[in-house]
């Protein structure tokens, strides 16, 4: 497989823009914590550059700190980070602000359409047209 794996941006939209999505685990400190200062220190440590660099090398986790995508030690360990930097630079937050409480439904519809295309169950044009129609219904708050 060496030399046959790469990273590419997601397909572009009608305006020619390709955007990856941001998301993942979030860390927070409960207001009910009995040790808020220690919890804050832990969150700062886990989100710091040193820990993110270690997690990238040890576990392949993508850093959230942009400068780490140019770190020579990280690039030596994970050469694809150089290409991933371009993809992450155009990333946007998951569309929960756009889809609101229907995010899970929208995500599910999108996943099903892509799966049907990739598995050969549906032709891309038909699958995407059906997806567009289902999303129109969702955006009106209708159920089907």
C-alpha positions in Angstrom: 0.0 0.0 0.0 3.0 2.3 0.4 2.6 5.2 -2.0 -1.0 4.5 -2.7 -2.6 6.3 0.3 -3.3 10.0 0.3 -5.5 12.7 1.4 -7.8 14.8 -0.7 -10.4 17.5 -0.1 -14.1 16.5 -0.2 -16.0 17.1 -3.4 -16.8 20.8 -4.1 -20.2 22.3 -3.9 -22.0 24.1 -6.7 -20.0 27.2 -5.9 -16.7 25.3 -6.3 -15.9 25.3 -2.6 -14.7 22.2 -0.8 -15.0 22.1 3.0 -14.0 19.5 5.5 -16.0 19.3 8.8 -14.6 19.9 12.2 -15.9 17.9 15.1 -14.9 15.4 17.7 -14.4 15.2 21.4 -14.8 18.3 23.5 -13.4 18.9 26.9 -15.2 21.0 29.5 -15.2 21.6 33.3 -18.5 21.1 35.0 -19.6 23.9 37.2 -20.3 21.3 39.8 -16.7 20.1 39.9 -15.2 19.8 43.4 -11.8 20.7 41.9 -12.4 23.2 39.1 -8.8 24.5 39.1 -7.3 21.0 38.7 -9.9 20.2 36.0 -9.0 23.4 34.1 -5.3 22.5 34.3 -6.1 19.1 32.9 -8.1 20.5 30.0 -5.2 23.0 29.2 -2.7 20.2 29.3 -4.7 17.8 27.1 -5.3 20.6 24.5 -1.7 21.9 24.6 0.8 21.6 21.8 3.0 19.1 23.6 0.1 16.7 24.3 -1.4 17.1 20.8 2.0 16.4 19.2 2.4 13.2 21.3 -1.2 12.1 20.5 -0.6 12.6 16.8 2.6 10.5 16.8 1.4 7.8 19.2 -2.2 7.6 18.1 -2.6 9.3 14.7 -4.9 12.0 16.2 -5.1 15.2 14.1 -3.8 18.2 16.0 -6.1 21.2 16.4 -3.1 23.6 16.6 -2.3 24.8 13.0 1.5 25.2 13.6 1.8 21.5 14.4 1.0 20.7 10.8 4.4 22.2 9.9 6.3 20.6 12.8 9.3 18.7 11.3 9.2 15.8 13.9 5.5 15.3 13.3 5.9 15.5 9.5 8.6 12.8 9.7 6.3 10.6 11.7 3.2 11.4 9.8 4.0 12.7 6.3 0.4 13.0 5.3 -0.1 15.8 7.8 1.4 18.1 5.2 -1.4 17.3 2.8 -4.0 17.2 5.6 -3.1 20.8 6.6 -4.6 22.0 3.3 -7.8 20.2 4.0 -8.1 21.3 7.6 -7.4 24.9 6.6 -10.8 25.0 4.7 -12.7 23.1 7.4 -15.8 24.4 8.9 -17.7 23.5 12.1 -20.2 20.7 11.6 -23.4 22.2 10.1 -25.3 22.0 13.4 -25.8 25.8 13.3 -27.4 25.4 9.8 -29.4 22.2 10.5 -30.1 22.8 14.2 -31.9 20.0 15.9 -32.1 18.1 12.6 -28.3 17.6 12.3 -28.6 13.8 13.0 -31.3 13.4 10.3 -29.3 15.4 7.7 -26.1 13.5 8.5 -28.0 10.2 8.2 -29.5 11.1 4.9 -26.1 12.2 3.5 -24.4 9.1 4.7 -27.1 6.8 3.1 -26.9 8.6 -0.2 -23.1 8.4 -0.3 -23.2 4.7 0.7 -25.7 3.9 -2.0 -23.5 5.5 -4.6 -20.3 3.9 -3.4 -21.8 0.5 -3.1 -23.3 0.7 -6.6 -26.9 0.5 -5.3 -27.8 3.8 -7.0 -26.4 6.0 -9.7 -24.9 9.2 -8.4 -27.3 11.5 -10.2 -30.4 9.7 -8.9 -29.1 9.3 -5.4 -28.0 13.0 -5.1 -31.3 14.2 -6.6 -33.2 12.1 -4.0 -31.0 13.4 -1.3 -31.6 17.0 -2.3 -35.4 16.4 -2.2 -35.2 14.8 1.3 -33.1 17.7 2.5 -35.6 20.2 1.1 -38.3 18.4 3.1 -36.2 18.5 6.2 -35.5 22.2 5.8 -39.2 22.8 5.8 -39.6 20.8 9.0 -41.7 18.2 7.2 -41.4 14.4 7.8 -41.6 11.8 5.1 
